[in-house]
Amino acid sequence: MTKLRFASPPIRLVVALAAAVMITLGAAAAQAEPEGGVRRYPYDPSRLTVVGKPQWHKVKAGETMLDIARNYGLGYNDVTLVYPNMDPWLPPTKRSVMVPSLFVLPPTQLSQLVINIPELRIYFFDAKSRTVQTYPIGIGDEGWETPLGVGFIREKREHPTWYIPASLQAKYQAATMPPGPDNPLGDYFMGLSLGAYGIHGTAMPWGVGRLVSHGCIRCYPEHILLLYPQVAIGTKLEIIYQPVKIGRIDEQIFVEAHPDVYQRVGDYTAYGLDKLQASGLGDLVDRDRLLLALRLQNGVPTNVSRISNRSGPGYPLAGLDQ
């Protein structure tokens, strides 16, 4: 079983950071009630690029962190980055855990489909209504990395046959696999113009939020069921590599930092500082808070605004200021 690989920051810092986000945001970030199972968040590229709302969950007997992640529409990485020292299979019963269902939107030129590899997440923008949907994904493992680039959806297939790559035919002792419960493509497949890759469901939901595939993008079955009818053939797709994202709610600036899963950015701190400079928001940011967020890399949007710009009854990292 493949696992995400990253250094675990101190749990005290991670949880204090996550909990403080809850205090500050309240209803500030863009939220949305689901319609027919689809949750669309309003956004505004000029002033509102942080969407969702973090929540608390009390662990029930027999529940795993994977169960909790899936129930809240998150991937394995979303919960294990916040609680890296907790056994994901045996979390403490009745323990209250923070569910990080808050997201900084990734940069986009086309405002259609965007996949951000380091956060293992797909976004579906509707520029006309200024709304966005987002879902966790599984991506290519080491040696089978999901490719970057700009392309489009070139085909769609329901109950697809899997045409097994030549390199895997000996393993499966077959050249094709028919539709069915063991087919790794699940019930829906959207082929990409970027090669023999696709966005599809999965017969192994535990792989969402992990590096597990041979380059394809895996969705929970319930999420591909929502996406598939909305995404037309020809829809543009951007696959980007942005472990650090910077967003805003008016004058409040947020940084969301994820591990460099494919080890491509080199000096992570320098990379994050470069992203801040390119955003043009540096004058609004507390550098110490930014550096701490870059150190933690826990995927939780962190308010890094200067004190004079912070609003609300509290602010992220308040518990760490003592």
KOLKOL-506129 format. One record per residue (C-alpha): residue in one letter; chain; x, y negated, z. Coordinates in pm, whole numbers, plus 32768, in hexadecimal, padded with zeros to 4 digits. Example, Ala and Ser with C-alpha at 12.3 -4.5 7.8 and 13.67 -1.06 7.14 Angstrom:
R   residu   chaine     c1     c2     c3
R        a        A   84CE   81C2   830C
R        s        A   8557   806A   82CA
//
This chain:
R   residu   chaine     c1     c2     c3
R        m        A   8000   8000   8000
R        t        A   8097   7EB5   7F93
R        k        A   80AA   7D9B   808E
R        l        A   80E4   7C29   8069
R        r        A   8248   7BD6   80C7
R        f        A   8290   7A97   8189
R        a        A   8338   7A21   82C6
R        s        A   8248   7A0B   83EE
R        p        A   8248   78B4   8498
R        p        A   820A   78A3   8610
R        i        A   80A3   7908   8659
R        r        A   8078   77EB   8755
R        l        A   80BB   76E8   864A
R        v        A   7FE1   7794   8548
R        v        A   7EB0   77AF   8627
R        a        A   7ED6   7650   86B8
R        l        A   7EE9   75C4   855A
R        a        A   7DBC   768A   84E2
R        a        A   7CE5   7639   860F
R        a        A   7D2D   74C7   85F4
R        v        A   7CB4   74C2   848E
R        m        A   7B60   752C   850E
R        i        A   7B4D   7405   85FC
R        t        A   7BA6   7300   84FB
R        l        A   7AEB   7355   83C1
R        g        A   798B   738C   843C
R        a        A   78B5   7346   830B
R        a        A   79BA   7271   8259
R        a        A   7A28   736A   814F
R        a        A   793F   73BD   8032
R        q        A   7851   74D4   808F
R        a        A   7746   758E   7FD0
R        e        A   7628   7679   8013
R        p        A   762C   77AE   7F34
R        e        A   7531   77C3   7E16
R        g        A   74F0   7926   7DA8
R        g        A   762D   798E   7E5C
R        v        A   7700   7886   7DA8
R        r        A   779C   777B   7E87
R        r        A   77ED   763D   7DC5
R        y        A   78B1   752B   7E73
R        p        A   7898   73C1   7DFF
R        y        A   79E4   7315   7DC2
R        d        A   7A70   71CC   7D42
R        p        A   7BD4   71CB   7CB3
R        s        A   7C0B   7066   7D29
R        r        A   7BA4   708B   7E95
R        l        A   7B22   71E5   7EF6
R        t        A   7BFE   7310   7EA9
R        v        A   7BD7   73D9   7FEB
R        v        A   7AA5   74BC   7FF2
R        g        A   7A04   75B6   80DC
R        k        A   79F3   75CF   8253
R        p        A   7AB9   76AA   8346
R        q        A   79EC   7783   8430
R        w        A   7A0F   7856   8569
R        h        A   79C2   79C9   857C
R        k        A   79B0   7AAF   86AB
R        v        A   7A45   7C03   865A
R        k        A   794C   7D20   867A
R        a        A   799C   7E83   86E5
R        g        A   7A26   7F4C   85C0
R        e        A   7A5E   7E16   84E9
R        t        A   7BA9   7DE3   8434
R        m        A   7C3F   7C9D   83BD
R        l        A   7C01   7D19   825C
R        d        A   7A8E   7D3A   82AC
R        i        A   7A88   7BDA   8338
R        a        A   7B41   7B4C   820C
R        r        A   7A56   7BEE   8113
R        n        A   791C   7B8C   81D3
R        y        A   7988   7A20   81BC
R        g        A   79F4   7A32   804F
R        l        A   7B68   7A34   80A0
R        g        A   7C8D   7B15   804A
R        y        A   7D77   7BDB   8128
R        n        A   7E82   7ACB   8114
R        d        A   7D93   79BB   818B
R        v        A   7D68   7A57   82E4
R        t        A   7EBE   7AF8   8313
R        l        A   7F76   79B2   82CD
R        v        A   7EBA   790F   83EC
R        y        A   7EE3   7A3E   84D3
R        p        A   8029   7AE0   8461
R        n        A   8065   7B98   85A9
R        m        A   7F09   7C2B   85CB
R        d        A   7ED2   7D93   855D
R        p        A   7DE6   7D64   8432
R        w        A   7D4F   7EBD   846A
R        l        A   7D18   7E98   85E3
R        p        A   7CD4   7D2C   863B
R        p        A   7C6C   7CF5   87A7
R        t        A   7AF5   7D28   87D3
R        k        A   7A39   7BEA   8839
R        r        A   7B65   7B13   87DC
R        s        A   7AFF   79CF   872F
R        v        A   7BC8   799D   85F2
R        m        A   7BD5   7873   850C
R        v        A   7B59   78BE   83AB
R        p        A   7C1E   77DD   82BB
R        s        A   7B0B   7797   81BE
R        l        A   7B93   763F   8162
R        f        A   7C54   75F8   8021
R        v        A   7D22   74EA   7F7A
R        l        A   7CCA   74F1   7E0A
R        p        A   7DE7   7545   7D1A
R        p        A   7E50   7454   7C06
R        t        A   7D9E   748F   7ABC
R        q        A   7DB1   73F6   7961
R        l        A   7C8C   74B4   78CC
R        s        A   7B94   74C8   79F0
R        q        A   7B24   7628   799B
R        l        A   7BC7   7764   7A2B
R        v        A   7D00   7739   7B00
R        i        A   7DC2   7850   7BA9
R        n        A   7EC7   77E8   7CA8
R        i        A   7FB3   790D   7CD7
R        p        A   804E   78BD   7E2F
R        e        A   7EFD   7893   7ED9
R        l        A   7E64   79C3   7E28
R        r        A   7D2D   7902   7DCA
R        i        A   7C5F   78A9   7C98
R        y        A   7B9C   7765   7C68
R        f        A   7A83   772B   7B70
R        f        A   7A4C   75B9   7B2D
R        d        A   791B   751B   7A8D
R        a        A   7990   73BF   7A2A
R        k        A   7833   7358   79BB
R        s        A   7791   738D   7B11
R        r        A   78D5   734D   7BD2
R        t        A   78B3   7496   7C8C
R        v        A   79A7   75B3   7CC4
R        q        A   798F   771F   7D2E
R        t        A   7AB1   77E0   7DC6
R        y        A   7AF6   7951   7E06
R        p        A   7C1C   7A1F   7E8F
R        i        A   7CDA   7B04   7DA3
R        g        A   7DE2   7C14   7D98
R        i        A   7F0B   7BD7   7CB1
R        g        A   8033   7C8A   7C18
R        d        A   812D   7D34   7CFB
R        e        A   82A6   7D02   7CEB
R        g        A   831C   7D74   7B95
R        w        A   81BC   7D4C   7B09
R        e        A   8190   7BD8   7B49
R        t        A   8056   7B2F   7AC8
R        p        A   80C7   7A46   79AE
R        l        A   80AB   78CE   79B7
R        g        A   8023   77FE   789A
R        v        A   7EF7   775F   77F3
R        g        A   7E09   783C   7732
R        f        A   7C9B   789A   7716
R        i        A   7BA3   79B4   774B
R        r        A   7BB5   7A81   760B
R        e        A   7AC6   7BA0   765C
R        k        A   79C9   7C1E   7759
R        r        A   7969   7D88   77A1
R        e        A   786E   7E20   7890
R        h        A   78B9   7F77   7923
R        p        A   7A08   7F70   786E
R        t        A   7AE0   8093   7807
R        w        A   7C42   8066   7885
R        y        A   7D44   8089   7771
R        i        A   7E66   80FC   7846
R        p        A   7FB8   805B   77F6
R        a        A   80B8   814C   7765
R        s        A   8194   811B   7897
R        l        A   807F   81A6   7978
R        q        A   7FF1   82BC   78A1
R        a        A   80D3   83C5   7939
R        k        A   805D   8361   7A95
R        y        A   7EEE   8382   7A3A
R        q        A   7F24   8497   793A
R        a        A   7E3E   83E2   784A
R        a        A   7E38   82C7   774C
R        t        A   7CE1   8245   77B3
R        m        A   7BFF   824B   78E4
R        p        A   7A85   823A   78B7
R        p        A   79A2   8158   7983
R        g        A   795C   81D6   7AE0
R        p        A   79AD   81AA   7C51
R        d        A   7B1F   81FE   7C21
R        n        A   7B58   810A   7B01
R        p        A   7C3E   7FF4   7B83
R        l        A   7B92   7EF3   7AA4
R        g        A   7A4A   7F0F   7B60
R        d        A   7907   7EBD   7AAA
R        y        A   796B   7D7B   79F7
R        f        A   7AA0   7D13   7931
R        m        A   7AFD   7BC5   7894
R        g        A   7C2E   7BE5   77B3
R        l        A   7D29   7AC9   7799
R        s        A   7DDA   7A3B   7669
R        l        A   7F24   7A4E   7729
R        g        A   7F61   7BBE   76E0
R        a        A   7ED4   7D06   775D
R        y        A   7E4D   7C69   789A
R        g        A   7CF4   7C24   791F
R        i        A   7C1D   7BA7   7A3B
R        h        A   7B51   7CCC   7ABA
R        g        A   7AB1   7D7A   7BE0
R        t        A   7B59   7E8C   7CA3
R        a        A   7B1D   7FE4   7D36
R        m        A   7C09   7F85   7E56
R        p        A   7B85   7E48   7F00
R        w        A   7C9C   7E55   8005
R        g        A   7D86   7DDE   7EEE
R        v        A   7CE5   7C86   7ED8
R        g        A   7DD5   7B8F   7F78
R        r        A   7F04   7C6C   7F30
R        l        A   800E   7CAB   7E2D
R        v        A   7F87   7DF4   7DA9
R        s        A   7F3F   7DF2   7C34
R        h        A   800C   7E20   7AF7
R        g        A   7FCE   7CB5   7A9E
R        c        A   7E52   7CA2   7A89
R        i        A   7D7C   7BCD   7B6F
R        r        A   7C99   7C96   7C57
R        c        A   7B5B   7C0D   7CF4
R        y        A   7A71   7C9E   7DF6
R        p        A   7955   7D52   7D42
R        e        A   7858   7C59   7DCB
R        h        A   7924   7B32   7D4B
R        i        A   7963   7BB0   7BEA
R        l        A   77EA   7BEF   7BDC
R        l        A   77B8   7A77   7C18
R        l        A   78CC   79FD   7B31
R        y        A   7894   7AE1   7A07
R        p        A   7747   7A53   798C
R        q        A   77BF   78EB   79B8
R        v        A   7909   7904   78FC
R        a        A   78DF   78FA   7783
R        i        A   79CF   7984   7682
R        g        A   7AB5   7864   7629
R        t        A   7ABB   77D1   7789
R        k        A   7C0F   7731   77C4
R        l        A   7CF3   77C1   78CE
R        e        A   7E22   7735   7984
R        i        A   7EFE   7821   7A50
R        i        A   7FDF   7747   7B28
R        y        A   80E2   7773   7C39
R        q        A   80A5   7672   7D4B
R        p        A   80FC   76ED   7EAB
R        v        A   80CF   7589   7F2B
R        k        A   7F95   74C3   7EDD
R        i        A   7F42   7361   7F4B
R        g        A   7DDA   72EA   7F69
R        r        A   7D11   71D5   8000
R        i        A   7BCA   7177   80A3
R        d        A   7BCF   7001   805B
R        e        A   7D02   6F81   811A
R        q        A   7D36   70C6   81DB
R        i        A   7E51   718F   813A
R        f        A   7E65   730A   8155
R        v        A   7F78   73FF   80FF
R        e        A   7F39   7571   80C2
R        a        A   8077   7645   80BD
R        h        A   808C   77B4   8057
R        p        A   81B2   78A5   804A
R        d        A   8283   78A8   7F0E
R        v        A   8206   7A05   7EB5
R        y        A   82DA   7A31   7D7A
R        q        A   8407   7973   7E08
R        r        A   840A   786C   7CF6
R        v        A   842A   7719   7D9D
R        g        A   8581   7731   7E42
R        d        A   8599   762A   7F54
R        y        A   8433   762D   7FD8
R        t        A   844D   74EC   80A1
R        a        A   84E1   742C   7F7C
R        y        A   83CF   74B8   7E9F
R        g        A   82C1   743F   7F90
R        l        A   835B   72E5   7FAC
R        d        A   836C   72CE   7E31
R        k        A   81F9   7324   7E1C
R        l        A   81AA   7211   7F16
R        q        A   8277   7112   7E52
R        a        A   81CC   7173   7D0E
R        s        A   8077   7148   7DB2
R        g        A   80B6   6FD9   7DF9
R        l        A   8028   7005   7F59
R        g        A   816F   7002   8019
R        d        A   8129   6EB6   80C6
R        l        A   7FF5   6F4F   816C
R        v        A   80A8   7082   81F6
R        d        A   8150   70CD   8343
R        r        A   8293   7176   82D6
R        d        A   82BC   7244   8415
R        r        A   8163   72DA   83EC
R        l        A   81A5   7323   8280
R        l        A   82EA   73D7   82D5
R        l        A   823A   74AA   83DD
R        a        A   812D   750F   82E4
R        l        A   823D   7570   81EB
R        r        A   82E2   763F   82F9
R        l        A   81A5   76F8   835F
R        q        A   812F   7754   81FE
R        n        A   7FEB   77DB   828F
R        g        A   7F00   7770   8177
R        v        A   7E30   768D   825A
R        p        A   7DFB   7528   81DA
R        t        A   7EAC   7448   82D5
R        n        A   7E61   72D8   8310
R        v        A   7FB4   7231   82E5
R        s        A   7F32   70CC   82E4
R        r        A   7FE5   6FBF   83A7
R        i        A   7F46   6F71   84F9
R        s        A   7EB6   6E28   8477
R        n        A   7DF7   6EE8   836A
R        r        A   7D71   7008   843B
R        s        A   7C02   7008   8492
R        g        A   7B10   70D9   855B
R        p        A   7B14   715B   86C0
R        g        A   7C5F   7210   8693
R        y        A   7D5D   726B   858C
R        p        A   7E21   739F   851E
R        l        A   7F4C   73F5   85F6
R        a        A   7EBE   7332   871E
R        g        A   7F13   7456   8801
R        l        A   807C   7448   8790
R        d        A   80B1   72D9   87DF
R        q        A   80E0   730A   8953
//
